[in-house]
Amino acid sequence: MDQKSSTLLEEILQGNRRAMAKAITLLESTNPESFEQGQELLDSLLPHTGKALRIGITGVPGVGKSTFIEAFGLFLIEHGHRVAVLAVDPSSPITGGSIMGDKTRMKELSQHPDSFIRPSPSSGVLGGVARKTRETVLICEAAGYDIVFVETVGVGQSETLVDSMVDLFMLLMLPNAGDELQGIKKGVLELADLVVVNKSDGVQESQAITTQSEYRKAMQLLSSSKNSWEPQILRCSALEKQGMDTIWEAVKSFREALQNSGEWE
């Protein structure tokens, strides 16, 4: 490994965000030389990975994923965690580029020194998740981020790919169950470890409570993807930053249940 790469490696292990971004760019590069340099760097980082809690987040458009991730991310930082967000934007099929809007949507979180936000184009890859998301997760872990969110494009069968690279899969819903159950693929519901009804505030609160009980009924008809965990249906208001503590408690219970049963590995 040359001097330049060694310096980059040291900087990543110290949690330098600019160095992380450089490494991710190398791995996303279509230039073989840059890509190889990125792979070499990744190999050296591997011993420092694997300690983070990885949370996949999906939901229908308009459910408020970015608002939720910002509210939940800031809550976790307040409780001493370091949070990385890998946001996957749909690529334009014409130009191959993507709208990198996530940093502007998560303004407060993106400016926090204990967060790292990286939007990546999904380049039309099935799975709604960038080709390089797995590698990016490893870089975040090596840099000391102990919670990594992977936010996906929309809701579809492709979410199964995200499920395979995260520890916990969270599905965000709007408070209008009837119409929405139709729009959610059964496969996605079966993957969910936690279903969170967002926008449970103001006039929508009573509707959110109804939605919550509708989903509880619906989930009983589905088989859970884990043996030692029954998916929970929770409510929150990302806008009002309410319900974050309940969600975090559920995440911790999930981890504990799976660790005790040996399913966590």
ABEGO torsion letter per residue (X at the ends): XBAAAAAAAAAAAAGBAAAAAAAAAAAABABAAAAAAAAAAAAAAAAABGABBBBBBBEBBGAGAAAAAAAAAAAAAAAGBBBBBBBBBBBBAAAGBBBBAAAAABAAAAABAABBBBBBBAGGBBGGBBAAAAAAAAAAAAAGBABBBBBBBEBBAAAAAAAAABABBBBBBBBBAAAAAAABBAAAAAABABBBBBGBBEAAAAAAAAAAAAAAAAAAABBBABAABBBBBBBBBAAAGBGAAAAAAAAAAAAAAAAAAGAAX
